[in-house]
């Protein structure tokens, strides 16, 4: 009877540790990975998306698209490709620990900070650039 309790608990602790490590690699507090809504908000920061995307996670069917998109950006942020994204989605119990405990390094949003900053500059409104813009 104890194995039925201890084994699932050990698996949960292992996945919490993997998520914690992923957040720490990205320069965020590891404890944020265990707080449900706040953790998703921090994940959006890690992948370089605005916080209002969190609202899209609550819309049925739309949330599926945005979860897949977020996982793809997470893969790219750690230098991985779309194949790794599929792994995160379908075999998360294998790929999340690989990302957390493996040799993958956080490269910044989209895996290319220069391209990310260039994209952000293109998509800002004039009033966001300041007076001297």
Steps between C-alpha positions, in 0.01 A plus 500: 500500500790734575640460148167619356552822693877548489558431128252761369629748759858442382394555137323826589803624694723411202283704260482792741881495520525492117265799463683683779829446316357624167384823663835546674691448175289779351591735785160482668421381852464123505216508751285678239470171311281352774251788522232425236402832341808696604720222362328527161552877507872455571520239223362762261775737614759228437381451142468874438124538476285762671318422822156551347550173311411338832138595433508300176577186701148516643319498164406146391668380177696826474701389801621190316653711224668733748633215717659337194638837391642567848665157512652562157643831617628331817683245285654775288594698811718208602647446154279206406294447185140411416570131556575578863172692517315187389687312770396753763138465393475123452773363728524773759596253772825445307568838337429736793772332712736503201448876473536553875783264588675477163766721348254737327574865573252786494580715195231761553153525351477318166859385550633816331495816717603725210213381278262522797591862571475588130154343486391693809620827346301437182182419688490801733276797456644847455398610851694204646826620345502822698504866406826488307397168341 
